Every structure is written in C-alpha cells, then in structure tokens.
C-alpha cells in the first residue's frame, strides 16, 4: 500500500504539481518564471518543455 501511494505522489509531482517553469532564458540567471504543471513539464511555451527535458537528460 505504501509503495502504491508513493508511486502516486511521484507521478503527481512529476506531471501535475504547480511549480514555476525554470527553463533557461537568455539574460536571466533564475530561468523562466511562468507557471507550469509538474517538475518535468514546462510552461505554455513549447520550447521550454523540450529545454526542461534536455536539462534532465544532460544532468
């Protein structure tokens, strides 16, 4: 039961949790400040979604 609930929490945090985008932006060190859903997803700008995926793989 605990492993099932842990899996649900992980999926929620990766794809649905309300966070800031954080994708790299030219001229700004802290990244994009738009609202996003989940740690893996970017904001409404399509390119930011690919940038966040690229940051995850390169780390």
Secondary structure, 3 states (H helix, E strand, C coil): CHHHHHHHHHHHHHHCCEEECCCCECCECCCCCCEEECCCCCCCCHHHHHHHHHHHHHC
